[in-house]
Amino acid sequence: MVDVRDGHLCVAGCRVVDIVDAHGEPAYIYDAETIDRQYAQLRTALPDDVQIFYSVKANPNPGILSHMVGLADGAEVSSGGELRKALEAGFAPQDIIFVGPGKSEAEILAAVREGIYAIVAESVPEIRLIDDVAADVGRCAHVALRINPTRPMSGARLAMAGKPSQFGIDEADIGSAFEEASSCQHVEIMGIHAYLGTRILDAEVVARNTRYIAEMALRASQEYGFELAMVDFGGGFGVPYFENEEEFDIDALQRELAGLPDECLGDAAHRARLMVESGRYLVADCGIYVARVRYVKQSQGKSFVILSGGTNHHMAAAAIGGFVRRNFPVAVVNRMDEPNTLTADLCGPLCTPTDVLARKVDIPTVEPGDLVAVLKSGAYGFSASPLGFLSHEQPREVLVKNGEAQPA
Ligand SMILES: Cc1ncc(COP(=O)(O)O)c(C=O)c1O
């Protein structure tokens, strides 16, 4: 848990200043207990027979992945690199699915050789390539089809389906996909996958999407005569980042989803492996990003706090990559009991005016040497940032687990 003790921001009871003294900064600091809490909440919300796959893209840190092995039912990977990391962390091939619109031949080969649970094909030509690769190694690849629904799906702050898209196979083209697959000797279509968008905060929207996907999957299996072994309902469960957003209502989600797989899939609900894939909900709250104040300056009546790291380490906080320009919650780690007396832009060290982690934010008066934290930074932080930009050092990553902070 991230909380305040004696004027200090703490992660799982450890003062952030002490963690930084021991491990350095700029740093991402993660808390394993918060991951446990988020996982438990999502588990409570979902019907028992719906498995939770961790979306590695949200945070592929090895410490977090190893921790996830003990929690999640499987891993959803989107590159050969993520596949390797998931396997190294200890996920069994039978608990891994591989999603992504641009898989290379080498990535498909790795997936086939490892014998992962499902390769999720995102286009008709990809089915043909999977068949060729599987034929070369004399195997049969288990393939799920990612479907882009015809109907516009609302409710995601970043919608990724229900419109023309590079992701998935259009619902109207499911027939062509099965036609292609029927001529393939080394591909077995065994499931349906859909992922409609991210940062959904409304239980009703998740239920509506889940129902749509379940019904679409059942229709496809009946129409094209294949045994539905897997249905992936996607997910996109969000966390509130900004003032007008509220925590996901877990009780409401539990109510909305109770009985839904049975109702929509009938007997198939018991024969198929049902799953959601979740990244942000599981790890966003577990992490903070910490950087040191280097300079405090004024320019034409405005205050600027220049930090040791910025957009290069935390692109999402700088509102790049699908976020509107609103401030993530920030804190001055070592002045938590002081009043806000300064309104400033918190900037990084880059030579671009977009390098602003928080704009016009109210904070205590800071001095060089103080530490500033961006909260809710465990998802799409380190891994989704332009770390090479300006060739600054990469941030450290530290995981606090069982009361101890360790490099991760
Ligand atoms: C196909 C797919 N699955 C899973 C995820 C993870 O989503 P989230 O972090 O919102 O749970 C994403 C995110 O973009 C995605 O594209």
Ligand as a Chemical Component Dictionary entry (heavy atoms), coordinates in Angstrom:
data_LIG
# 
_chem_comp.id                   LIG 
_chem_comp.type                 NON-POLYMER 
_chem_comp.pdbx_formal_charge   0 
_chem_comp.three_letter_code    LIG 
# 
loop_
_chem_comp_atom.comp_id 
_chem_comp_atom.atom_id 
_chem_comp_atom.alt_atom_id 
_chem_comp_atom.type_symbol 
_chem_comp_atom.charge 
_chem_comp_atom.model_Cartn_x 
_chem_comp_atom.model_Cartn_y 
_chem_comp_atom.model_Cartn_z 
_chem_comp_atom.pdbx_ordinal 
LIG C1 C1 C 0 -4.997 -7.075 -26.805 1  
LIG C2 C2 C 0 -4.806 -6.448 -25.480 2  
LIG N1 N1 N 0 -4.982 -7.198 -24.382 3  
LIG C3 C3 C 0 -4.812 -6.696 -23.145 4  
LIG C4 C4 C 0 -4.449 -5.377 -22.957 5  
LIG C5 C5 C 0 -4.264 -4.886 -21.566 6  
LIG O1 O1 O 0 -5.216 -3.949 -21.247 7  
LIG P1 P1 P 0 -5.371 -3.323 -19.809 8  
LIG O2 O2 O 0 -4.002 -2.894 -19.375 9  
LIG O3 O3 O 0 -6.297 -2.201 -20.001 10 
LIG O4 O4 O 0 -5.901 -4.369 -18.895 11 
LIG C6 C6 C 0 -4.262 -4.542 -24.066 12 
LIG C7 C7 C 0 -3.889 -3.148 -23.908 13 
LIG O5 O5 O 0 -3.786 -2.356 -24.799 14 
LIG C8 C8 C 0 -4.425 -5.096 -25.364 15 
LIG O6 O6 O 0 -4.242 -4.373 -26.471 16 
# 
loop_
_chem_comp_bond.comp_id 
_chem_comp_bond.atom_id_1 
_chem_comp_bond.atom_id_2 
_chem_comp_bond.value_order 
_chem_comp_bond.pdbx_ordinal 
LIG C1 C2 SING 1  
LIG C2 N1 SING 2  
LIG C2 C8 DOUB 3  
LIG N1 C3 DOUB 4  
LIG C3 C4 SING 5  
LIG C4 C5 SING 6  
LIG C4 C6 DOUB 7  
LIG C5 O1 SING 8  
LIG O1 P1 SING 9  
LIG P1 O2 DOUB 10 
LIG P1 O3 SING 11 
LIG P1 O4 SING 12 
LIG C6 C7 SING 13 
LIG C6 C8 SING 14 
LIG C7 O5 DOUB 15 
LIG C8 O6 SING 16 
# 
